Amino acid sequence: MSEAQVQQAAAVAAVKNTRTLVGRVVSDKRDKTVTVLVERRVTHELYGKIVGRSRKYQAHDEKGEFHTGDTVEIAEGRPISKTKSWVVTKLLQKAGLV
């Protein structure tokens, strides 16, 4: 996916009513791919207790500019590979010193 296509996907995400999620990068070991952990809080259907749920998404990172610990926004796009159909649209917070 070229740089122009990534920018186009980000622009389409802003214009269209596509899903966007905010999460933390937990892995940047693969080329042009980051793993983003999205955590959310939901109410248990039966007991009413608030519980934490999380899910990992594989997101496309064309330039390899996002690293472990960064907080990013991802947008849904066309399927890029078997597991990737999300694109990182912007960096919200850079990771601190670990």
N, C-alpha and C positions, 0 to 999 in steps of 0.2 A: 504494500500500500504506500503510495507516494505521499510526500508532504502535502501536496495540494489536495489529495483525497482526504487526508486526516483533517485539514482545515475545513474542507467542505462538509465533512461529517459533523464537525463541531458546530459549524454554522447552521446546518440542518437541524441539529439538536436544539439550538437556541430558537429557531423559527417554528419548527414543528412541535407538536405536543408529544414529544418522546419522553420516555422514562429517564430520569437522572437519579443517581444515588451518590451519597457521600460516604467514603470509607477510608481506611488506612492501608497503605501498601505493606504487605507482609512478606513479599518475595519479589526480587527483581533479577533472578538468576538467569532467566531465559532471554534470548535475543528478541527485542521488540515486543515483549510481553511482561506485564506485571500482574501479580495476584493481589486483589483488593478485598479486604475483609470489611463487610458491611454489618454493623451491629444495630439492632433495633430493640425497642421494648414494646411488648404486647401484653394484653390482659388475658390471663388464662380463661378459657371459655366456661369451665365449670366452677372453679374456685375463686375467680376474680383477682387472684394475685398477679402482680406485674412481674413478668419473667423476661429474661434477656434471650434473644434469638440472634444468631449470626449466620452469615453465608459468605462463601468466597466466590468471587467472580474473576475470570481471566479477562484482562483488558489490554487493548492494543496500545503500545507506546512506541511510536515510529522512531523517535530520536534516542530513546533510552535515557531520557532526562529525569525520570522519577525513580526514587530509591526507597529502600525499606524505611518505614516510619513516617513517610510523607502522607499528609491528608489530601486526598484528591477527589475530584468530581468525575464520575463516569456516566456516559450516555449510551443508550442502547442503539445499535446500528445493524447493518447487514451482517450475516455470518462471515467471519474472516477465516476461520478454521473450524475444526470439529468442536472445540471448546470455547472459542472466542467469538463473541458477538457484541462486545462492549468496547468503547473507545474512551480513553482518558481525555477529558475536555479541558480541565484546568487544575492547576495546583492551588490548593487553599492554604496549606500551611507546610512549611519545610520542616523536616525532622530535626529535633534538637540533638545535642551530643549524647551519645549512648554510653 
